[in-house]
């Protein structure tokens, strides 16, 4: 699914109006009915609902939604801010309201004091085109909603939020429990601060013309189940283990062999043909007892990896989980980057080692996949001003070093050297647990070994990793999830792509 800019969304709306053709008021009606169907799917019962409308087209949506829910026998009241400033479509929907609906006109902050409490509020003050912080009565209305204690559902985007620019913490923004967005997610939904204010996001198809969508070449994508199904490669009947790559995982140190075991097992569950794990002497017995399917290469270091095996027989390589950052290991990492010139996966302590040396960063092979969490990414690029600045630094790093960067977190972001960003659609807070990143490294490594292009391996690997976490939640709560549960659910995740 694409994530177009707000300007591109406006153009798509207009092209649909002109070429379907459909009057703008009818497109608004279609969007509003889609909203109401999703709203009714919440299957909640409220004594009353308040729809808070601004005078623009988002408020016009709100008026149509209020009317439709009223027709469905729900007890709906309306609050309108500055109704005399309404757009043409707003005024049409205002005139369509049935007689007898309770309407509060709010022309100043004093009017908000007369509003009673409602258990549910639908937010239709501003749409996605807002370009400056809300002020005056609009700010007061946003504050009223946030202080109401109601369940809040926002139309298209929480009011006060910019669609594709950064807000600051002092900006008044509606704190939604649900956001029902029309046709596409907004870029701001994927920014940590703004995204935290959206609640659960649902996308409503409002019938924007597919042929017009296909003409866009957006830089941002929301990687969903359809994308994953398209990306997955089918295994051939007459293939064999050699068809799916021989991978070398350089991982582990004394006391951290669990990271190597998790990454190795995840690679095996992801379909790698052959796996060798290069480990210190202290970890060999652990790996041979826990990973019967993997071969183990013994390093000459007792507690940490300080040397390399012969690299010629391997198709792909991953390094970092549980590695440590001692002097001998750092020297090994430098030697590895001198000898290996194909795409590889670098995670955890592998990232910590190269972040301390600009010369090592320059030696990263083209197409390499780096999988930092925010702290590791900060060590690579320095600080950032806001979430959008962080995104730009991620794109710049990928471009400068011809690398794929997988910045882990909610809606994990994957950037490629062309400046494209893929946001992930799977995963949940239960995955914030020790070892989860090691599993992700193993999954991406396993896909890379099978011949996936680096950007494909990264996007599909992140999706499968999150989907495994989501499948776990079907039977348990998020607090009970541990990293090995992700591995155990990988088979089911691949089945979901069939």
GUGU-301932 format. One record per atom (N, C-alpha, C): x, y, z; residue in three letters. Coordinates in steps of 0.1 Angstrom, whole numbers, plus 2048, in hexadecimal, padded with zeros to 3 digits. Layout:
XYZala
...
% end
This chain:
8087F4800unk
800800800unk
80980C800unk
8068167F7unk
80E8227F7unk
80A82C802unk
813835805unk
81184080Eunk
81484D807unk
80A852800unk
80C85E7F8unk
80D86B801unk
8128757FBunk
813882803unk
804888803unk
80289280Bunk
7F589880Cunk
7F289F7FFunk
7FB8A47F8unk
7F98AB7EBunk
7F58A07E1unk
7FB8947E1unk
7F888A7D8unk
7EA8847DBunk
7E68847E8unk
7D88807EBunk
7CE8897E6unk
7D18967E7unk
7C88A07E1unk
7C689E7D2unk
7D189C7CBunk
7D089A7BDunk
7C888D7B9unk
7CA8837C1unk
7C38767BFunk
7B48787C1unk
7B187F7CBunk
7A28827CEunk
79D88A7C2unk
7A48947BDunk
79F89C7B2unk
79E8947A5unk
7A888C7A2unk
7A7883796unk
79C879797unk
7998747A3unk
78D86B7A4unk
7808737A2unk
77F87F7A7unk
7738877A5unk
77288A796unk
77C88D78Funk
77C890781unk
77A884778unk
78087977Bunk
78186E772unk
778862775unk
772861781unk
769856784unk
75D85777Bunk
75686277Aunk
75786E782unk
74E86D78Eunk
750875798unk
7488767A4unk
7498837AAunk
73D88A7ADunk
73E8977B4unk
7458967C2unk
74C8A07C6unk
7538A07D2unk
74B89D7DEunk
73E8A27DEunk
73589F7E9unk
7328907EAunk
7318897DEunk
72E87B7DEunk
73A8737E3unk
7468787DFunk
7528717E4unk
7538727F3unk
74F87E7F8unk
74F880807unk
74587780Dunk
739875807unk
72F86C80Cunk
73485D80Cunk
73B859802unk
74184C801unk
74B84A80Cunk
75385480Funk
75D852819unk
757852827unk
74C85A829unk
74585A836unk
73E84D839unk
73884782Eunk
73283A830unk
73C82F834unk
74783082Dunk
752827831unk
75682883Funk
758835843unk
75B837851unk
75183185Bunk
744833858unk
73A82E861unk
73A81F861unk
73C818856unk
73C80A857unk
748805860unk
75380C85Funk
75F808868unk
75C80B876unk
755817878unk
75281B886unk
74881188Cunk
73E80C885unk
73580388Aunk
73B7F588Dunk
7467F2886unk
74D7E6888unk
7547E5896unk
7557F189Cunk
75B7F18AAunk
7527EA8B3unk
7457E98B0unk
73B7E18B8unk
73B7E68C6unk
73B7F38C8unk
73A7F98D5unk
72C8008D6unk
7278018E2unk
71A8088E5unk
71C8148EDunk
71881F8E8unk
71982C8F0unk
70B8328F1unk
7098388FCunk
6FC83F8FEunk
6FB84B8F5unk
7078518F2unk
70785D8E8unk
71485F8E2unk
7148658D7unk
7218688CFunk
7218768CBunk
72C87D8CDunk
72E88B8C8unk
73788B8BCunk
7338918B1unk
73C8938A6unk
7408A28A6unk
74D8A48A7unk
7528B28A8unk
7588B689Aunk
7528C0894unk
7558C3886unk
75B8D1885unk
7668D287Dunk
76B8DF879unk
7638E386Cunk
7668EF867unk
75F8F485Bunk
7648EF84Eunk
76F8E784Dunk
7748E3841unk
76E8D583Cunk
7758CF832unk
76F8C382Dunk
7708B7837unk
7798B7840unk
77A8AD84Bunk
76D8AF853unk
7698BB856unk
75D8BD85Dunk
7518B9855unk
7528BB848unk
7478B683Funk
7458A7840unk
7518A0841unk
750891843unk
74988F850unk
74D89685Aunk
747894867unk
738896867unk
7338A0860unk
7248A285Funk
71D896858unk
72489284Dunk
71E886846unk
71E87A84Funk
729878857unk
72A86C860unk
71F86D86Bunk
71D879870unk
71387B87Aunk
705877875unk
70287C869unk
6F5879863unk
6F386A860unk
6FE86385Bunk
6FD855858unk
6FB84D865unk
70385086Funk
70184987Cunk
6F484C882unk
6EE858881unk
6E185B886unk
6D785287Eunk
6D9850871unk
6D084886Aunk
6D083986Eunk
6DC835874unk
6DD82887Aunk
6D8827888unk
6D183188Cunk
6CA831899unk
6D48338A5unk
6E08398A3unk
6E983C8ADunk
6E584B8B2unk
6E884D8BFunk
6E585A8C5unk
6F18638C3unk
6F086B8B8unk
6FB8748B4unk
6F88828B5unk
70188A8BBunk
7018988BCunk
70D89E8B4unk
70C8AB8B1unk
7168B18A9unk
71A8BE8AFunk
7288C18AFunk
72D8CD8B3unk
7358D38A6unk
7318DF8A3unk
7378E6897unk
73F8F289Bunk
74C8F3897unk
7548FE89Aunk
75490888Eunk
750914890unk
75091E886unk
74891A879unk
73C91687Bunk
73491186Funk
73391A863unk
733927866unk
73293185Bunk
73D931851unk
74992B855unk
75492A84Dunk
75591D844unk
74A916844unk
74A90983Eunk
74C90982Funk
7538FE82Aunk
7558FC81Cunk
7488F9815unk
7488F8808unk
73B8F5801unk
7368E7804unk
73F8DD804unk
73A8D0808unk
7368CF816unk
73C8D681Funk
7388D782Dunk
72A8DC82Eunk
7278E7827unk
7198ED827unk
70F8E3822unk
7128DC817unk
7098D2812unk
7058C881Cunk
70F8C3823unk
70D8B882Dunk
7068BE839unk
7088CB83Cunk
7018D1847unk
6F28D2844unk
6EF8D5838unk
6E18D6833unk
6DA8C9833unk
6E28BE832unk
6DC8B0831unk
6D98AB83Eunk
6DD8B1849unk
6DA8AC856unk
6CB8AB859unk
6C68A085Eunk
6B88A0861unk
6B48A986Dunk
6A88AE86Cunk
6A38B6877unk
6A38AF884unk
6A68B788Eunk
6A58B189Cunk
6B38AC8A1unk
6BD8AC899unk
6CB8A889Eunk
6D08B48A6unk
6D68B18B2unk
6DB8BB8BAunk
6E88C08B5unk
6E98CD8B3unk
6F58D38ADunk
6FA8DE8B7unk
7078DE8BBunk
70D8E88C3unk
7168F18BAunk
7138FD8B8unk
71B9068B1unk
72690C8BAunk
73390B8B6unk
73E90F8BEunk
74591B8B7unk
7439278BBunk
7499328B4unk
7559388BDunk
7579338C8unk
7619378D1unk
76392D8DCunk
76E92F8E4unk
7719258EEunk
7669248F8unk
75E92F8FBunk
75492E905unk
749924901unk
7479228F4unk
73D9188F0unk
74090A8F4unk
74D9078F6unk
7518F98FAunk
74D8F6908unk
74B900910unk
7478FE91Eunk
7398F891Funk
7318FA915unk
7238F5915unk
7228E7911unk
72D8E190Bunk
72C8D3906unk
72C8C9912unk
7228C0912unk
7228B691Cunk
72C8AB919unk
72F8A2922unk
738897920unk
73188C917unk
73988690Eunk
73487B906unk
73E86F907unk
738863907unk
741858908unk
74A8558FBunk
74585A8F0unk
74C8598E3unk
74C8668DCunk
75886A8D7unk
7598768CFunk
75F8728C1unk
7598778B6unk
75F8768A9unk
7658838A5unk
7728838A2unk
77A88F8A0unk
77A892891unk
77489D88Dunk
7748A287Funk
7778B087Eunk
7818B5886unk
7848C3886unk
78D8C787Aunk
7988C0878unk
7A18C386Dunk
7A48B6866unk
7A88B8859unk
7AC8AD851unk
7BB8AC850unk
7C08A5846unk
7CF8A3845unk
7D78AF83Funk
7D08B983Aunk
7D78C4833unk
7DB8CF83Dunk
7DA8CD84Aunk
7DE8D7853unk
7ED8DA852unk
7F18E7852unk
7FF8EB850unk
8048F385Cunk
7FC8F7865unk
8018FE871unk
7F98FA87Dunk
7FF8FC889unk
7F98F8895unk
7EB8FE897unk
7E28F689Cunk
7D48FC89Funk
7D59068AAunk
7CD9108A8unk
7CC91B8B2unk
7BE91F8B5unk
7BC9288BFunk
7AF92D8C2unk
7A59238C6unk
7989248C1unk
78E91B8C5unk
79190C8C1unk
79990B8B6unk
79C8FD8B1unk
7A58F68BBunk
7AF8FE8C0unk
7B78F88CBunk
7AF8F48D7unk
7A68FD8DBunk
79E8FA8E6unk
7958EE8E4unk
7908EC8D8unk
7888E18D5unk
7908D48D6unk
79C8D48D1unk
7A58C88D1unk
7A88C58E0unk
7AB8CF8E8unk
7AD8CD8F6unk
7A18C78FDunk
7958CC8F9unk
7898C78FFunk
7878B88FCunk
78A8B48F0unk
7898A68ECunk
79289E8F4unk
79F8A28F5unk
7A989B8FDunk
7A689A90Cunk
79F8A4911unk
79B8A391Funk
78E89D922unk
787899917unk
779894919unk
77888691Funk
78287E91Funk
781871924unk
77A86791Aunk
77686C90Funk
76E864905unk
77785B8FDunk
7718518F7unk
7788498EDunk
7788528E0unk
7838558DAunk
78485E8CFunk
7888578C2unk
78085A8B8unk
7828548ABunk
7848608A1unk
79086189Bunk
79386C892unk
790868883unk
78B87287Cunk
78887086Eunk
794874865unk
79A86A85Funk
7A586B856unk
7B286D85Dunk
7B3877866unk
7BF87A86Eunk
7BB88187Bunk
7C287F886unk
7BF886892unk
7C189588Funk
7B789D893unk
7B78AB891unk
7C38B2897unk
7C98BB890unk
7D58C2895unk
7E28BB890unk
7E18AF88Bunk
7ED8A8886unk
7F08AC877unk
7FD8AE874unk
8018B1866unk
8028A385Funk
7FE8A3852unk
7FE89784Bunk
80C892847unk
81589B843unk
82289683Funk
82D8A0844unk
82B8A684Funk
8358AE856unk
8358AC865unk
83F8B086Bunk
8418AD87Aunk
8398B7882unk
8328B188Cunk
82C8BA897unk
8368BA8A2unk
8358C48AAunk
83D8C58B7unk
8338C28C2unk
8398BE8CEunk
8318B98D9unk
8278C48DEunk
82A8D18DCunk
8208DB8E1unk
8158DD8D8unk
8158D78CCunk
80A8D98C2unk
7FD8D28C8unk
7F28D98C7unk
7E58D28CBunk
7E18C78C1unk
7E08BB8C5unk
7DD8B08BCunk
7D38A78C4unk
7C88A38BDunk
7BF8998C3unk
7C688C8C5unk
7C48878D1unk
7C98798D5unk
7BE86F8D3unk
7BF8688C7unk
7B585F8C3unk
7B78518C8unk
7AC84A8CAunk
7AC83C8CDunk
7AC8348C0unk
7A583A8B6unk
7A48348A9unk
7A583F89Eunk
7AC83C893unk
7AD845888unk
7A883D87Cunk
79E842875unk
79983B869unk
79E84485Dunk
7A8840856unk
7AE84884Cunk
7A984483Eunk
7A684E835unk
7A084B828unk
7AB84781Eunk
7AA83B819unk
7B183680Dunk
7C0832810unk
7C783C817unk
7D583A819unk
7D883E828unk
7E383882Eunk
7E883D83Aunk
7F084A837unk
7F1852841unk
7F985F840unk
80785C845unk
81086383Funk
81E861843unk
820864852unk
81986D857unk
81B871866unk
81786586Funk
80F85C86Aunk
80B850872unk
817848876unk
82284886Eunk
82D840870unk
838846878unk
83685387Cunk
84085A884unk
83D857893unk
84785389Bunk
84484F8A9unk
83B8588B1unk
83E8658B0unk
83686E8B9unk
8288708B3unk
8268738A6unk
8198758A1unk
8118688A1unk
81885D89Dunk
81185089Cunk
80C84C8AAunk
8128508B5unk
80D84C8C2unk
8008538C5unk
7FC85D8BEunk
7EF8648C0unk
7E485F8B8unk
7E68558AFunk
7DC8518A6unk
7D48458ABunk
7D883F8B5unk
7D18338BAunk
7D28288AFunk
7C88208AEunk
7C78158A4unk
7C381B897unk
7CC81988Dunk
7C981F87Funk
7C2815876unk
7B8819870unk
7B1810866unk
7B0818859unk
7B281184Eunk
7B2818840unk
7A581483Aunk
79E81F835unk
79181D82Eunk
79282081Funk
78F816817unk
78F817809unk
783820805unk
78582B7FEunk
77A8347FAunk
7798347EBunk
78082B7E4unk
77E82A7D6unk
7868347CDunk
7928387D2unk
79A8407CAunk
79F8387BEunk
79F83D7B2unk
7A18357A6unk
7AF82E7A6unk
7AE8217A4unk
7BB8197A4unk
7C481E799unk
7BF82178Eunk
7C8825783unk
7D0831786unk
7CA83A78Eunk
7D1847791unk
7DB84479Cunk
7D783B7A6unk
7E18377B0unk
7ED8317AAunk
7EB82879Funk
7F6821799unk
80082A792unk
7FC83678Funk
805840788unk
80F846792unk
80C84579Funk
81584C7A9unk
8228437AAunk
82C84A7AEunk
8398447B1unk
83D8497BFunk
8368457C9unk
83884A7D7unk
8458457DDunk
84B84D7E5unk
8578497ECunk
8548417F9unk
8478417FDunk
84483A80Aunk
83A82F807unk
83B82480Eunk
83381880Cunk
83081281Aunk
82380D81Bunk
81F806827unk
81E7F7824unk
8287F0828unk
8297E2823unk
81F7D982Bunk
8157D4823unk
80A7CD829unk
80A7BE824unk
7FF7B7827unk
7FF7A9824unk
7FF7A7815unk
7F97AF80Dunk
7F97AE7FEunk
8077AF7F9unk
80F7B97FFunk
81C7BB7FAunk
8257AF7FEunk
8237A980Aunk
82A79E80Eunk
827792805unk
81B790802unk
8177847F9unk
81E7867EBunk
81F7927E7unk
8257957DAunk
8347937DAunk
83A7967E6unk
8497957E7unk
84D7877E9unk
84577E7EFunk
84A7717F3unk
84D7697E6unk
8587617E6unk
85C7597DBunk
85874A7DEunk
8527447D5unk
84E7367D6unk
85A72D7D5unk
85B7227DDunk
8667197DCunk
86270F7D1unk
86C70B7C9unk
86A7027BEunk
86B6F47C2unk
8636EB7BBunk
8626DD7BEunk
86F6D67BEunk
8786D97B5unk
8846D17B3unk
8906D97B9unk
88E6E27C2unk
8996E97C9unk
89F6E07D4unk
8AA6E57DAunk
8B06DD7E4unk
8B76E87EEunk
8BD6E37F9unk
8C26EC803unk
8CC6F67FDunk
8D36F27F3unk
8DD6FB7EDunk
8D67067E5unk
8C97047E2unk
8C270F7DAunk
8BE71B7E3unk
8BF7197F0unk
8BB7247F9unk
8C672A801unk
8D27287FCunk
8DD730802unk
8E472980Eunk
8F172C80Funk
8F972881Bunk
8FD735822unk
8F873782Eunk
8FA743835unk
904741840unk
90C74C843unk
91574C84Eunk
910757858unk
90D752865unk
90975B86Funk
91575D879unk
91A76987Aunk
92576B883unk
91F772890unk
91E76A89Bunk
91676F8A6unk
91A7688B3unk
9187708BDunk
91976A8CBunk
92676D8D2unk
92676D8DFunk
93176E8E8unk
92D7688F5unk
9377668FEunk
93476090Aunk
928767912unk
91E760915unk
91276691Cunk
90876B913unk
90A76C906unk
9017718FCunk
8FE7678F0unk
90075A8F3unk
8FE7518E8unk
8EF74F8E5unk
8E67538EEunk
8D87538EAunk
8D575B8DEunk
8DC7668DCunk
8D976F8D0unk
8DD7678C4unk
8E87608C4unk
8EC7588B8unk
8E174D8B5unk
8DD7478C0unk
8D373C8BEunk
8C67418B9unk
8C174C8BEunk
8B57528B9unk
8B67568AAunk
8C175D8A6unk
8C3761899unk
8C475588Funk
8CB74B894unk
8CD73F88Cunk
8C073788Aunk
8B9736894unk
8AC72E893unk
8A273688Aunk
8A274388Bunk
89974B883unk
89D74A874unk
8AA749871unk
8AE748863unk
8AA73A85Eunk
8AB730866unk
8A7722862unk
898722860unk
890728868unk
881728867unk
87D73185Bunk
88673A856unk
88374284Bunk
88673C83Eunk
88C73083Eunk
88E729832unk
89C72982Cunk
8A672D834unk
8B472C82Funk
8B871E82Cunk
8C071B822unk
8C370E81Eunk
8CD707827unk
8D870E82Aunk
8E370A833unk
8E771583Cunk
8EA712848unk
8EE71C852unk
8FA718859unk
90472085Aunk
91071F862unk
91172B86Bunk
913728878unk
915732882unk
923732887unk
92A73E885unk
93773F88Aunk
937745898unk
93C73E8A2unk
93A7418B0unk
94773F8B8unk
9497468C3unk
9557448CCunk
9557368D1unk
9607318D6unk
9617248DCunk
9577218E7unk
95472C8EFunk
94B72A8FAunk
93D7278F6unk
93A72B8EAunk
92C7298E5unk
92971D8DCunk
9337168D8unk
93170B8CFunk
9287018D4unk
92A6FC8E0unk
9226F18E6unk
9146F58E7unk
9117028EBunk
9047078ECunk
8FC7068DFunk
90370A8D4unk
8FC70B8C7unk
8FA6FD8C2unk
9036F48C4unk
9026E68BEunk
8F76DE8C6unk
8F56E28D2unk
8EA6DC8DAunk
8DC6E18D7unk
8DB6EE8D3unk
8CE6F58D1unk
8CA6F68C3unk
8D46F68B9unk
8D16F88ABunk
8D66EC8A3unk
8CE6E18A3unk
8D36D589Dunk
8D46D788Eunk
8CD6E0888unk
8CD6E2879unk
8D86EA874unk
8DF6F187Dunk
8EA6FA879unk
8F86F487Bunk
9016F8873unk
90F6F5875unk
91670087Dunk
9206FD884unk
92770688Dunk
935707889unk
93A713887unk
948716884unk
94E71C891unk
959716896unk
95F71A8A3unk
96A7248A1unk
9687308A7unk
97273A8A6unk
97E7378B0unk
98973D8ADunk
99573A8B6unk
9947428C3unk
98B74C8C4unk
9887538D0unk
98074B8DAunk
98474B8E7unk
97D7438F1unk
96F7498F4unk
96F7568F7unk
96275C8FCunk
95C7668F2unk
9637698E8unk
95E7738DEunk
96476F8D0unk
95E7748C6unk
9627718B8unk
96D77B8B4unk
9797768B1unk
98477F8ADunk
98A77C8A0unk
984772898unk
98A76E88Bunk
97E76A882unk
982768875unk
97876486Bunk
97B756866unk
97074F863unk
97274285Bunk
97474684Cunk
97673B844unk
97773D836unk
96A742831unk
96974D82Aunk
95C753826unk
95874E818unk
960748811unk
95D745803unk
95173C800unk
94E733809unk
94472A807unk
93672F80Bunk
93573B80Funk
928740814unk
92274A80Aunk
915749809unk
90D752800unk
90975F806unk
90775F813unk
90276B81Aunk
90776B828unk
90777682Eunk
90D77783Cunk
905781844unk
90477E851unk
8FE78785Bunk
908787867unk
90879386Dunk
912795879unk
90B79E883unk
90E79B890unk
90A7A589Aunk
9047A08A6unk
8F97978A6unk
8F27948B2unk
8FB78E8BDunk
8FB7948C9unk
90378E8D4unk
91278F8D2unk
9177978C8unk
9257968C4unk
92F79C8CEunk
92B7A68D5unk
9357AD8DEunk
93C7B78D6unk
9437C08DDunk
94B7CB8D6unk
9597CC8DAunk
95F7C18DFunk
96D7C18E3unk
9767C48D8unk
9837C78DBunk
98D7CB8D1unk
98F7C08C7unk
9907B38CBunk
9927A88C1unk
9867A78B8unk
97A7A98BDunk
96D7A88B5unk
96D7B48ABunk
9717BF8B0unk
9717CB8A7unk
97A7C989Cunk
9867C389Eunk
9907C0894unk
98A7B688Aunk
9837AC88Funk
97C7A2887unk
9727A987Dunk
96B7B2883unk
9617B987Bunk
9677C186Funk
9727C8872unk
9797CF868unk
97E7C685Dunk
9847BB861unk
9887B1857unk
97D7AB84Funk
9727A9855unk
9667A484Eunk
9627AE843unk
9617BB846unk
95D7C583Cunk
9677C6831unk
9747C3834unk
97E7C3829unk
97C7B781Funk
9787AC825unk
97879F81Dunk
96A79D816unk
95F7A181Cunk
95279E817unk
94C7AA80Funk
9497A7803unk
9447B27FAunk
9367B07F5unk
92E7A87FBunk
9207A57F7unk
9177AA802unk
90A7AC7FEunk
9017B0809unk
9017A7815unk
9007AD821unk
9007A682Dunk
8F67AC837unk
8F37A6842unk
8EB7AC84Cunk
8F47AF858unk
8F37BC85Dunk
8FA7C0869unk
8F07C5873unk
8F27BF87Funk
8E97C288Aunk
8F07C4897unk
8EA7CA8A1unk
8EE7CA8AFunk
8FD7CE8B1unk
9057C68B6unk
9137CA8B9unk
91B7CC8ACunk
9177C68A1unk
91D7C9894unk
91B7D8891unk
90F7DD894unk
90C7EB892unk
9137F489Bunk
9147F08A8unk
91B7F78B2unk
92A7F98AFunk
9307EE8A9unk
93E7EF8A5unk
9407F9899unk
9387F888Funk
93A801883unk
93780F886unk
92D811890unk
92981F893unk
934827899unk
93E82089Funk
9498268A5unk
95482A89Cunk
95382688Funk
95D828885unk
95882C878unk
959839874unk
95483D867unk
95B83585Bunk
96783185Dunk
96E829853unk
96781B851unk
96381585Bunk
95C80885Aunk
94E80A853unk
947815856unk
93A818850unk
93C819841unk
94781F83Dunk
94982182Eunk
94C813827unk
95080982Funk
9537FC829unk
9477F3828unk
93B7F782Cunk
9307EF82Bunk
92D7EB81Cunk
92B7DE819unk
9297DA80Bunk
91B7E0806unk
91B7E37FAunk
90E7E87F4unk
9037DE7F6unk
8F77E37FAunk
8EC7DA7FCunk
8EB7D480Aunk
8F47D8812unk
8F47D3820unk
8E87D7827unk
8E27CF830unk
8D77D2838unk
8DB7D4846unk
8D87E084Bunk
8DB7E3859unk
8CE7E4861unk
8CD7DE86Dunk
8C17DD874unk
8C27E4882unk
8C47F1883unk
8C57F7890unk
8B87FA897unk
8B87FA8A4unk
8AD8008ACunk
8B180F8ADunk
8A88188B2unk
8AB8268B2unk
8B882A8B9unk
8BB8238C4unk
8C88278CAunk
8D48248C2unk
8D48188BBunk
8DF8148B2unk
8DF81E8A6unk
8D38228A1unk
8D382B896unk
8D983989Aunk
8D683D8A6unk
8DC84A8ABunk
8EB8498ABunk
8F083E8AFunk
8FF83D8AFunk
90583D8A1unk
8FD839897unk
901839889unk
901847883unk
8F684F886unk
8F485B87Funk
8F4868887unk
8F4866894unk
8F387289Dunk
8E48758A1unk
8E28808A7unk
8D58838ACunk
8CC8898A1unk
8BF88A8A3unk
8B689089Aunk
8AC8998A1unk
8A68A2899unk
89E8AD89Funk
8908A78A2unk
88A89F899unk
87D89A89Bunk
87C88D893unk
870887893unk
86F87A88Cunk
87187B87Dunk
86D886877unk
86F888868unk
87E88A865unk
88589186Eunk
89389286Cunk
89A88586Dunk
89687C877unk
89B86F878unk
89986786Bunk
88D868865unk
88A861859unk
89486684Dunk
89687384Dunk
89F878842unk
8AD873844unk
8B2872851unk
8BF86D853unk
8C085E84Funk
8B5857851unk
8B584984Dunk
8B684883Eunk
8AE850837unk
8AF850828unk
8BD854823unk
8C385E82Aunk
8D0863826unk
8DA858828unk
8DA851833unk
8E3846836unk
8E283B82Bunk
8D6837828unk
8D482D81Eunk
8DA831810unk
8D883E80Dunk
8DD843800unk
8EC844800unk
8F284980Bunk
90084C80Bunk
90883F80Bunk
903834812unk
90B828813unk
90581C80Bunk
8FB81F802unk
8F48157FAunk
8F0809802unk
8E980C80Dunk
8E6802817unk
8D6802819unk
8D27F781Eunk
8C47F6823unk
8C47F8832unk
8BC802837unk
8BB804846unk
8AE80084Bunk
8AD7F7854unk
8A17F285Bunk
8A17F8869unk
89A80386Aunk
89980A877unk
88D80587Funk
8907FD889unk
8877F5890unk
87E7FD89Aunk
8727F989Bunk
8688008A4unk
85A7FD89Funk
8508048A4unk
84380389Funk
843808890unk
83C800887unk
83D803879unk
84B804874unk
8547FA878unk
8627FA874unk
864800866unk
86D809864unk
86F810857unk
87B80A850unk
87A807843unk
88580283Bunk
88880C830unk
89481082Funk
89881A825unk
8A281381Bunk
8A181780Eunk
8AB812804unk
8B381E7FFunk
8BD81B7F7unk
8C58267F1unk
8BE82F7E8unk
8B382B7E3unk
8AB8347DAunk
8A283E7E2unk
8A383E7EFunk
89B8477F7unk
88D8437FAunk
88A8367F7unk
87C8317F9unk
87C82C808unk
87082D80Eunk
86E82881Bunk
86281E81Cunk
864813822unk
859809824unk
856808833unk
84A80B836unk
84580A844unk
83E7FD846unk
8417F6851unk
83B7E9853unk
82D7EA85Aunk
8247E1856unk
8177E185Bunk
8147D7866unk
81E7CE86Aunk
81B7C4874unk
8237C7880unk
8207BF88Bunk
8277C0897unk
81F7C68A2unk
8247C58AFunk
81C7CA8BBunk
8267CC8C6unk
8217D38D1unk
82A7D78DCunk
8307CB8E3unk
82A7BF8E2unk
8307B38E9unk
83D7B08E3unk
8417B58D7unk
84D7B18D1unk
8597B98D6unk
8567C38DFunk
8617CA8E6unk
8667C18F1unk
86E7B78EDunk
8737AE8F6unk
8817A98F2unk
8897A58FCunk
8977A18F9unk
8987968EEunk
8A07978E4unk
8A278D8DAunk
89A78F8CEunk
8907988CEunk
88779A8C3unk
89079F8B7unk
8997A88B9unk
8A27AD8AEunk
8AB7A28A8unk
8AF7998B1unk
8B778E8ACunk
8AF7858A2unk
8A37838A6unk
89A77B89Dunk
898782890unk
89678F890unk
894797883unk
8A179587Bunk
8AC796880unk
8B9795879unk
8B9787872unk
8B577D879unk
8B576F874unk
8AB76E868unk
8A0774869unk
89677385Funk
89B77A852unk
8A0786853unk
8A478D848unk
8B0786841unk
8B978184Aunk
8C5779845unk
8C176D83Eunk
8B6766843unk
8B275A83Cunk
8AB75D82Funk
8A476882Dunk
89E76C821unk
8A9770817unk
8B377881Bunk
8BE77C813unk
8C577080Dunk
8C7766815unk
8CE75A811unk
8C7753805unk
8B9754805unk
8B174E7FBunk
8B07557EEunk
8B77617EDunk
8B87687E0unk
8AF7747E0unk
8A87787EAunk
8A07847EAunk
8AA7907E9unk
8A679A7E2unk
8AD7A77E2unk
8AD7AC7F0unk
8B87B47F3unk
8B97B9801unk
8AD7C1806unk
8A77CA7FDunk
89B7D1801unk
88F7C8803unk
88E7BE7FBunk
8837B47FCunk
8857AC809unk
8917A880Bunk
8937A0817unk
8907A8824unk
8947B5824unk
8917BD82Funk
8837BF832unk
87B7C3827unk
86D7C7829unk
8657BA82Cunk
8677AF825unk
8607A3828unk
86479D835unk
87179E839unk
875799846unk
86F7A0851unk
86E7AD850unk
8687B585Bunk
8597B285Cunk
8527B0850unk
8447AD851unk
84279F857unk
849795854unk
848788859unk
84B788868unk
85578F86Cunk
85879187Bunk
84C796882unk
8467A187Dunk
83B7A7884unk
82F79E884unk
82C798878unk
82178F877unk
822783881unk
82E77E883unk
83077388Dunk
82C77889Bunk
82F78589Eunk
82B78A8ABunk
81C78C8ACunk
8167908A1unk
8077928A1unk
8007848A2unk
80577A89Cunk
7FF76D89Dunk
8007678ABunk
80B76B8B2unk
80C7668C0unk
80176C8C8unk
7FD7798C5unk
7F37808CDunk
7E577A8CCunk
7E37718C2unk
7D676A8C0unk
7D37618CCunk
7DE75D8D3unk
7DC7538DDunk
7E17588EBunk
7E87648EBunk
7EE7688F8unk
7EE7778F8unk
7F177D904unk
7F378B905unk
80178F901unk
80379C8FEunk
8117A18FAunk
81B79F904unk
8187A0911unk
82279E91Bunk
82879091Bunk
821786916unk
827779916unk
83077590Aunk
83177F901unk
83977C8F5unk
84877C8F8unk
84F7728F4unk
85E7728F4unk
86376F8E6unk
8707728E4unk
8757728D7unk
8747648D0unk
8757598D7unk
87474C8D1unk
86674A8CCunk
85C7518D2unk
84E74F8CDunk
84D7548BEunk
85575F8BBunk
8557648ADunk
85A7598A4unk
8647528A8unk
86974789Funk
85F73C89Dunk
8597388A8unk
84F72E8A7unk
84373189Funk
84073E89Dunk
835742895unk
839745886unk
845744883unk
84A747875unk
84373F86Bunk
84273286Eunk
83B729864unk
82D72D861unk
82673186Bunk
818736869unk
818743861unk
82274C864unk
82375885Dunk
82575684Eunk
82E74D84Aunk
82F74A83Cunk
822744836unk
81B73C83Eunk
80E737839unk
804742836unk
80574D83Eunk
7FC75883Bunk
7FE75E82Eunk
80A75C828unk
80D76281Bunk
809759810unk
80474D813unk
800743808unk
7F3747802unk
% end
